Amino acid sequence: MRTLRAARMQPEDSTYWFVREAFGWSVVLQLVWRFPRPPADRALRDFAQGLADGVLSRRITVPRTPLARPRWQHEPHPAVLHTDPGAIPAGTVETWAGAELDSAPLDPERGPTWRLRGTRLDDGGYALSLTTLHLVADGRTMVTAALDALAGTAADPLARRPEPRGLADTVDGIGVLGAAGRGVARAAAAATRTRSAAPEITRTRTPAHERAPLARPAWTTVTVAAEAWEKAARAHGGTPNTLFVAVLAGALRAAGYTGMLKLGIPVSTRTDGDEGGNATAGVSVPLAGDPAPGDDLTALRRACKDAFTRLAAGNRTPLVHLTPLLGLLPTKAVVRAVSSGSGMPDAVASNLGDFPAELARVGDVTASAVAFRGTAQGVDPALPYRFGDGVQSWLLRIGGSITFSVAAFDEQHFPGSTLRTLLGAELDRWGVPRVLW
């Protein structure tokens, strides 16, 4: 039954399908490795073959049966490594990776749904990028897929399942109607709980498209020693994740954000045996008074814990329960409903977690750092819709190293190299040595 569930688009996937259909966006995720020297060609080819065998190689098929959900099927893409000619300056890896994230040609229906690209650096090093569609995988699924491919153990359970047709699509369409009805009831109950449990997070912000007229995020990637990060967190009564949130909030305040901040923290909801591509929920944490660098993190830690407790108790935003309706309602109606709330978070702190050292190793070469990030391709600056607001960051730990990439979607508050400058200063004030890419 778990494999059968994974073969249909799930509510966690549907958001990324919706923005594709409604706005023409492709939400793309990326892993970037920095190596001191190029891995062997054979090791890179084996990595590509593992990716072709794994869960990132899935294609979506839209049934002709009304209301039936799109189906996933395993379809190996050619195990290709795209290699740039020549070498790029070592100081431009961030720019090179950003261009790949913005332009990798991925398609969930025709493929490919992932792409591996590498380039030599002029200091003798090597950079490697893996991109995939968020529709296919969330962050943890993507990183685990890369780890399996590197280990030579990649396999997609859907490769063993025949594609459903005819009656199966009819039955699924009927089920969608039932799920939509249940979703409406749950949304109504959730709205009641939300009003009684926690006030709506209200803020006064200029619309995102006015603060980001070009719709081009600024990027900075940071690598720190895990030991130094944990020491700083403990010294101020926090956790590594609390410090992560505090650094992002501090950068927003330093950039000029005032009043209540809305902090979004994604949380994995994946259970054992869940073979779907996306399994992520999220919590919102209101923050009126930030911990200044060097202050106590206890209050922020408590606020985050309270939000996680509410999520564990089943308290979700009402809109989450309405995802089964995405394919049943007119696109304009859905857009109005989504945009009528308190808006996107001012900061999103996505901690993907700890991964073994094998994630950093291709053949006999170990990366000096591995970064993760994501964005939306195809955002039209002429339209009043934006993929993100404020800052968004993705953190992962591999052994003794922590790397997090930060995107600033607010061009008004983060012009030019402002993000890089403010992040560096914020980490200095917390006493955390760092390397900025």
C-alpha positions as CSV (number, residue, x, y, z in Angstrom):
1,M,0.0,0.0,0.0
2,R,2.9,2.4,0.7
3,T,4.2,2.0,-2.9
4,L,0.7,2.5,-4.3
5,R,0.4,5.7,-2.3
6,A,3.7,7.0,-3.6
7,A,2.5,6.4,-7.2
8,R,-0.1,9.2,-7.0
9,M,0.5,12.9,-6.5
10,Q,0.1,13.6,-2.8
11,P,-1.1,16.8,-1.1
12,E,2.5,17.6,-0.1
13,D,3.5,17.5,-3.8
14,S,0.4,19.4,-5.1
15,T,1.7,22.9,-4.1
16,Y,4.6,22.6,-6.6
17,W,2.3,21.3,-9.3
18,F,-0.1,24.2,-8.7
19,V,2.5,26.9,-9.0
20,R,3.7,25.3,-12.2
21,E,0.1,25.3,-13.6
22,A,-0.9,28.7,-12.2
23,F,2.3,30.8,-12.6
24,G,4.6,28.7,-14.9
25,W,7.1,28.3,-12.1
26,S,9.5,25.3,-11.7
27,V,10.6,25.1,-8.1
28,V,14.1,23.6,-8.2
29,L,16.4,22.3,-5.5
30,Q,20.2,22.1,-5.7
31,L,23.1,20.4,-4.0
32,V,26.6,21.9,-4.5
33,W,29.9,20.2,-3.7
34,R,33.3,22.0,-3.6
35,F,36.2,19.7,-4.0
36,P,39.9,20.4,-3.5
37,R,40.6,18.4,-6.7
38,P,38.4,16.8,-9.4
39,P,37.0,13.3,-8.6
40,A,37.8,10.5,-11.0
41,D,35.7,10.4,-14.1
42,R,34.6,6.9,-13.3
43,A,33.3,7.9,-9.8
44,L,31.3,10.8,-11.4
45,R,29.8,8.4,-14.0
46,D,28.9,6.0,-11.3
47,F,27.2,8.8,-9.3
48,A,25.2,9.7,-12.4
49,Q,24.2,6.1,-12.9
50,G,23.0,5.8,-9.3
51,L,20.9,8.9,-9.7
52,A,19.3,7.4,-12.9
53,D,18.4,4.3,-10.8
54,G,17.0,6.2,-7.8
55,V,13.9,8.1,-6.7
56,L,14.8,11.3,-8.5
57,S,14.2,9.6,-11.9
58,R,10.4,9.9,-11.8
59,R,8.1,11.2,-14.5
60,I,4.5,12.4,-14.0
61,T,1.6,11.3,-16.2
62,V,-1.7,13.3,-16.1
63,P,-4.7,10.9,-16.4
64,R,-7.5,11.6,-18.9
65,T,-10.1,10.5,-16.2
66,P,-11.6,13.6,-14.6
67,L,-10.5,14.4,-11.1
68,A,-7.9,11.5,-11.0
69,R,-4.6,12.6,-9.6
70,P,-1.5,12.6,-11.7
71,R,0.5,9.4,-11.5
72,W,4.2,9.0,-10.8
73,Q,6.2,6.4,-12.6
74,H,9.9,5.5,-12.5
75,E,11.7,6.5,-15.7
76,P,15.5,6.4,-15.7
77,H,17.0,9.4,-17.4
78,P,20.3,9.0,-19.2
79,A,23.2,8.9,-16.7
80,V,24.8,12.0,-18.0
81,L,27.4,14.3,-16.3
82,H,27.3,17.7,-18.0
83,T,30.9,19.1,-17.9
84,D,31.9,22.7,-18.6
85,P,34.8,23.3,-20.8
86,G,37.9,24.9,-19.2
87,A,37.9,26.2,-15.7
88,I,36.1,29.0,-13.8
89,P,37.7,31.2,-11.1
90,A,37.4,29.6,-7.7
91,G,35.8,32.7,-6.3
92,T,32.8,32.4,-8.7
93,V,31.4,29.0,-7.5
94,E,28.5,30.8,-6.0
95,T,27.7,32.6,-9.2
96,W,28.2,29.4,-11.3
97,A,25.9,27.4,-9.1
98,G,23.3,30.1,-9.0
99,A,23.2,30.2,-12.8
100,E,22.7,26.5,-12.9
101,L,19.9,26.7,-10.3
102,D,18.2,29.3,-12.4
103,S,18.5,27.6,-15.7
104,A,18.7,23.8,-15.4
105,P,16.2,22.5,-17.9
106,L,14.0,20.2,-15.9
107,D,10.5,18.9,-16.7
108,P,8.2,16.7,-14.6
109,E,6.3,15.3,-17.6
110,R,8.9,14.9,-20.3
111,G,12.0,14.8,-18.3
112,P,14.7,15.1,-17.2
113,T,13.8,15.6,-13.6
114,W,17.4,15.9,-12.4
115,R,20.7,17.2,-13.8
116,L,24.3,16.7,-12.7
117,R,26.8,19.3,-13.8
118,G,30.5,19.8,-13.0
119,T,33.3,22.3,-13.7
120,R,37.0,22.6,-12.9
121,L,38.2,25.6,-10.8
122,D,41.3,27.6,-11.7
123,D,42.9,26.7,-8.3
124,G,42.8,23.0,-9.1
125,G,39.5,22.3,-7.4
126,Y,36.2,21.1,-8.7
127,A,32.5,22.1,-8.3
128,L,29.6,19.8,-8.7
129,S,25.9,20.7,-8.9
130,L,22.9,18.4,-8.7
131,T,19.5,19.9,-9.4
132,T,16.1,18.3,-9.2
133,L,12.4,19.4,-9.1
134,H,10.8,20.0,-5.7
135,L,7.7,18.4,-7.2
136,V,9.8,15.2,-7.3
137,A,11.5,15.4,-4.0
138,D,11.7,17.5,-0.9
139,G,15.1,18.5,0.5
140,R,15.7,15.4,2.7
141,T,14.5,13.1,0.0
142,M,16.9,14.7,-2.5
143,V,19.9,14.5,-0.1
144,T,19.1,10.9,0.8
145,A,18.8,10.1,-3.0
146,A,22.3,11.6,-3.6
147,L,23.7,9.6,-0.7
148,D,22.2,6.3,-2.0
149,A,23.5,7.1,-5.5
150,L,27.0,7.7,-4.1
151,A,26.9,4.5,-2.1
152,G,25.7,2.4,-5.2
153,T,22.5,1.4,-3.4
154,A,20.0,3.6,-5.2
155,A,16.6,2.0,-6.2
156,D,13.1,3.4,-6.8
157,P,10.3,1.2,-5.4
158,L,8.1,2.5,-8.2
159,A,10.3,0.7,-10.8
160,R,8.8,-2.5,-9.6
161,R,5.1,-1.4,-10.0
162,P,3.1,-1.6,-13.2
163,E,1.4,1.7,-14.2
164,P,-2.3,1.8,-13.2
165,R,-4.9,2.5,-15.9
166,G,-8.6,2.7,-16.5
167,L,-10.5,1.7,-13.5
168,A,-7.7,2.7,-11.1
169,D,-8.0,6.3,-12.3
170,T,-11.8,6.2,-11.9
171,V,-11.5,5.0,-8.4
172,D,-8.9,7.6,-7.6
173,G,-11.1,10.4,-9.0
174,I,-13.9,9.3,-6.7
175,G,-11.5,9.3,-3.8
176,V,-10.4,12.8,-4.6
177,L,-13.9,14.1,-4.1
178,G,-14.1,12.3,-0.7
179,A,-10.7,13.8,0.3
180,A,-11.9,17.3,-0.7
181,G,-15.0,17.0,1.4
182,R,-13.0,15.8,4.4
183,G,-10.5,18.6,3.8
184,V,-13.2,21.3,4.0
185,A,-14.4,19.8,7.3
186,R,-10.8,19.7,8.7
187,A,-10.1,23.2,7.5
188,A,-13.2,24.5,9.3
189,A,-12.1,22.8,12.5
190,A,-8.6,24.1,12.1
191,A,-9.8,27.6,11.7
192,T,-11.7,27.4,15.0
193,R,-8.6,26.0,16.8
194,T,-6.4,28.7,15.3
195,R,-8.6,31.5,16.5
196,S,-8.7,30.1,20.0
197,A,-5.1,28.8,20.3
198,A,-2.9,31.6,18.7
199,P,-3.6,35.0,17.2
200,E,-2.9,35.7,13.5
201,I,0.5,37.0,12.9
202,T,-0.1,40.4,11.5
203,R,2.6,42.7,10.0
204,T,2.9,45.8,8.0
205,R,5.0,45.2,4.9
206,T,5.1,46.8,1.5
207,P,4.0,44.1,-1.0
208,A,6.8,41.7,-1.9
209,H,6.7,42.5,-5.6
210,E,7.3,46.1,-4.8
211,R,10.3,45.3,-2.6
212,A,11.6,42.8,-5.2
213,P,10.8,44.4,-8.6
214,L,13.4,42.3,-10.5
215,A,12.5,39.0,-8.8
216,R,16.2,38.1,-8.5
217,P,17.3,36.8,-5.1
218,A,20.7,37.6,-3.7
219,W,22.7,34.5,-2.5
220,T,25.3,33.9,0.2
221,T,26.6,30.5,1.4
222,V,28.2,30.1,4.8
223,T,30.4,27.2,6.1
224,V,31.1,27.0,9.8
225,A,32.7,24.4,12.1
226,A,29.9,22.4,13.8
227,E,31.8,22.5,17.2
228,A,32.0,26.3,17.1
229,W,28.3,26.6,16.2
230,E,27.1,24.3,19.0
231,K,29.4,26.0,21.5
232,A,27.8,29.4,20.7
233,A,24.3,28.0,20.9
234,R,24.9,26.4,24.3
235,A,26.6,29.5,25.7
236,H,23.4,31.4,25.1
237,G,20.8,28.9,26.2
238,G,19.8,27.7,22.8
239,T,20.2,24.8,20.4
240,P,22.0,24.7,17.0
241,N,18.6,25.2,15.3
242,T,17.6,28.1,17.5
243,L,20.9,29.9,16.7
244,F,20.2,29.3,13.0
245,V,16.8,31.0,13.4
246,A,18.3,33.8,15.4
247,V,21.0,34.6,12.9
248,L,18.4,34.9,10.1
249,A,16.2,37.1,12.2
250,G,19.2,39.2,13.2
251,A,20.1,39.7,9.5
252,L,16.5,40.9,8.8
253,R,16.6,43.4,11.7
254,A,20.0,44.7,10.6
255,A,18.5,45.2,7.1
256,G,15.8,47.3,8.5
257,Y,12.9,45.0,9.2
258,T,10.8,46.3,12.1
259,G,7.8,45.1,14.1
260,M,6.6,41.5,14.3
261,L,8.6,38.9,12.3
262,K,7.0,35.8,11.0
263,L,9.5,32.9,11.0
264,G,8.7,29.7,9.1
265,I,10.4,26.4,10.1
266,P,9.8,23.4,7.8
267,V,9.4,20.1,9.6
268,S,9.7,16.6,8.1
269,T,6.6,14.5,8.6
270,R,8.1,11.4,6.8
271,T,7.4,8.0,8.5
272,D,9.1,4.7,8.0
273,G,8.3,3.2,4.6
274,D,6.9,6.5,3.2
275,E,8.1,6.4,-0.4
276,G,6.6,9.7,-1.6
277,G,8.7,12.5,-2.8
278,N,7.5,15.2,-0.4
279,A,6.7,14.9,3.3
280,T,7.1,18.3,4.9
281,A,4.9,20.4,7.1
282,G,5.8,23.8,8.6
283,V,5.3,25.9,11.7
284,S,5.1,29.7,12.1
285,V,6.8,31.4,15.0
286,P,6.0,35.0,15.8
287,L,9.0,37.1,17.0
288,A,8.4,40.6,18.3
289,G,11.6,41.2,20.2
290,D,14.7,39.5,18.7
291,P,17.6,38.1,20.7
292,A,20.4,40.5,20.0
293,P,23.7,38.9,19.3
294,G,25.1,37.6,22.6
295,D,21.7,37.6,24.3
296,D,19.8,34.7,25.8
297,L,18.1,32.3,23.3
298,T,15.8,30.8,25.9
299,A,12.7,32.7,24.9
300,L,13.2,32.0,21.2
301,R,13.8,28.3,22.0
302,R,10.6,28.2,24.0
303,A,8.6,29.8,21.1
304,C,9.9,27.3,18.6
305,K,9.2,24.4,20.9
306,D,5.6,25.6,21.4
307,A,5.1,25.8,17.6
308,F,6.4,22.2,17.2
309,T,4.1,21.0,20.0
310,R,1.1,22.5,18.2
311,L,2.1,20.8,15.0
312,A,2.5,17.4,16.7
313,A,-1.0,17.9,18.2
314,G,-2.3,18.2,14.7
315,N,-2.8,22.0,14.6
316,R,-2.2,23.0,11.0
317,T,-3.2,26.1,9.1
318,P,-6.6,25.7,7.6
319,L,-5.3,26.1,4.0
320,V,-3.2,22.9,4.4
321,H,-6.4,20.9,4.7
322,L,-7.7,22.4,1.5
323,T,-4.9,21.1,-0.8
324,P,-7.1,18.3,-2.2
325,L,-9.2,21.1,-3.6
326,L,-6.4,22.6,-5.7
327,G,-7.3,20.6,-8.7
328,L,-11.0,21.2,-8.4
329,L,-11.2,25.0,-8.0
330,P,-10.5,27.7,-10.5
331,T,-6.9,28.9,-10.4
332,K,-7.9,32.5,-9.7
333,A,-10.0,31.5,-6.7
334,V,-7.1,29.5,-5.2
335,V,-4.6,32.4,-5.7
336,R,-7.0,34.8,-4.0
337,A,-7.5,32.4,-1.0
338,V,-3.7,31.9,-0.6
339,S,-2.8,35.6,-0.9
340,S,-5.5,36.8,1.5
341,G,-3.7,35.5,4.6
342,S,-0.8,37.1,6.5
343,G,1.6,36.4,3.6
344,M,4.8,34.6,3.3
345,P,7.2,34.3,6.2
346,D,9.8,36.9,6.7
347,A,12.4,34.2,7.2
348,V,12.3,30.5,6.5
349,A,14.9,28.4,8.3
350,S,15.1,24.9,6.8
351,N,17.4,22.5,8.7
352,L,17.8,19.4,6.6
353,G,19.6,17.6,9.5
354,D,22.8,15.6,9.9
355,F,24.2,13.3,7.1
356,P,27.1,10.9,7.1
357,A,30.5,11.8,5.7
358,E,29.8,9.7,2.6
359,L,27.6,12.5,1.2
360,A,30.7,14.6,0.8
361,R,32.8,11.9,-0.9
362,V,32.8,11.1,-4.6
363,G,35.3,8.3,-5.3
364,D,38.4,9.1,-3.2
365,V,37.9,12.8,-3.0
366,T,36.1,14.5,-0.1
367,A,34.4,17.9,-0.6
368,S,35.5,20.8,1.6
369,A,31.8,21.8,1.8
370,V,28.4,20.7,0.6
371,A,25.5,23.2,0.3
372,F,21.8,22.9,-0.3
373,R,19.3,25.5,-1.6
374,G,16.3,26.1,-3.8
375,T,14.4,28.7,-5.9
376,A,11.7,29.0,-8.4
377,Q,12.5,29.3,-12.1
378,G,10.2,31.4,-14.3
379,V,9.1,34.0,-11.9
380,D,7.7,36.9,-14.0
381,P,8.7,40.3,-12.5
382,A,5.8,41.9,-14.3
383,L,3.3,39.9,-12.2
384,P,2.5,40.6,-8.5
385,Y,3.6,37.1,-7.4
386,R,6.9,36.2,-5.8
387,F,8.4,32.8,-4.7
388,G,9.8,34.1,-1.4
389,D,10.0,37.1,0.9
390,G,12.7,38.3,3.3
391,V,15.3,35.6,3.6
392,Q,15.2,31.9,3.2
393,S,17.9,29.5,4.2
394,W,18.7,25.7,4.0
395,L,21.2,24.1,6.4
396,L,22.8,20.7,6.5
397,R,25.5,19.2,8.6
398,I,28.1,16.7,7.4
399,G,30.4,15.4,10.1
400,G,32.2,18.4,11.7
401,S,31.0,21.0,9.1
402,I,27.8,23.0,8.8
403,T,26.9,24.8,5.6
404,F,23.9,26.9,5.0
405,S,22.8,28.9,1.9
406,V,20.8,32.1,2.3
407,A,18.6,33.7,-0.3
408,A,17.4,37.3,0.1
409,F,14.2,37.9,-1.9
410,D,13.8,41.5,-0.8
411,E,15.9,43.7,-3.1
412,Q,14.9,46.8,-1.3
413,H,16.4,45.7,2.0
414,F,19.2,43.6,0.6
415,P,20.7,45.4,-2.4
416,G,24.0,44.3,-3.9
417,S,26.2,42.5,-1.5
418,T,24.2,43.6,1.6
419,L,23.2,40.1,2.5
420,R,26.8,38.9,2.5
421,T,28.0,41.8,4.6
422,L,25.1,41.5,7.2
423,L,25.5,37.7,7.6
424,G,29.2,38.0,8.1
425,A,28.7,40.7,10.8
426,E,25.9,38.8,12.5
427,L,28.1,35.7,12.8
428,D,30.9,37.7,14.1
429,R,28.7,39.1,16.8
430,W,27.7,35.6,17.9
431,G,31.3,34.7,18.0
432,V,31.2,32.0,15.2
433,P,34.1,31.8,12.8
434,R,32.9,31.3,9.3
435,V,33.8,31.0,5.6
436,L,31.7,32.9,3.1
437,W,31.5,31.4,-0.3
